[in-house]
Amino acid sequence: GTSLANAVMLANRIRSAVESRRLKKRRTDEDLGLVTLSMGVASLQWDDTIETIIERADNCLYAAKKQGRNRVVDETAPAGAANDGAAA
């Protein structure tokens, strides 16, 4: 129930929040490093099926991973471009 731009903004907030925390082993307090997320964002179209919207979002996810991970790619991004929160 939101716009594609707002969905991308929310995805970037989640991505940043996850990236800002370090993963630690509970028993030993050993630092296991950072966890990052790559996400693909697609907008529901009037003629979508569950399969078509998931396929578009999945394609965006794989584009994000291919571009270096820890980023958000939406279906309107030109090939090779990612929305990683750096651009306004």
N, C-alpha and C positions, 0 to 999 in steps of 0.2 A: 504494500500500500504506500510506496514512496517512489520518488523519482530515481532515475538511474544515477544522477549526480549525488543525491543524498545517500544512496546505497553504497556508492564508491567512498564517500566521506566516512560512513560508518565502518566500512571494511578497513579503511586506513587507520581509523581510531583503534579498532580491535588489533590490527597488525602491530601498531606502535605499542600498545599496552602489553602484548605478549613479548615483544622484543625487549621491552624495558626491564623485564624480570629475568633473573638468572635461575636456572634449574639446579636444585640441590638435592642430594640424597638425604632422606630423613634420618636414617640411623646414624650416619657418619658425618653429616653436614658437608660432605664432599661436594665441591662445585663441579657441576656437570656441563656448565656453559650456557649458551643462549639457545633459545628456541625461536625460530622465525616462521612466518606464515606467507604463503603465496595464495592469492585468491583470484577467482574469476567471477565477474559480475555480469549478469544478463538481465534484461528487462522483459517481463511477460508481454507477449504480443497477442492480439485478438485470436489469431489462428494457431497458437502454440498448443502442442500436446505436452505432457510431462516430459516425454522423451526429447522433444526439440529444444525446450528451454534448458534442460540439463545438458544437452549436447553443446549448446552455445556457451553456457557457463563453463563447462569442462574444457572447451577449446581455449577459452580465455585463461583458465587456470594453467594449462600447459604452456601457453604463450608466456605467462608470468614466470614460470619455472625456467623456460628456455632463455629468458632475458636476464637471468641472474638470481632468481628467487627473491623472497622477502619483498614482494610488491603486489599491487593490485592492478589487474588489467580488466577493462570492461570491453564490451562488444563494439563500442564506437571508436576505440583506440586504433589508430593506423597501425599496420603491421610494423613490428619492431618498437612500438611505443608502449610505455607503461605509465600508470598513474601511481607513483610511489609517495605521493604526498608532497613532493618537492615543488611541483608546479601549482600555480594558483588556480 
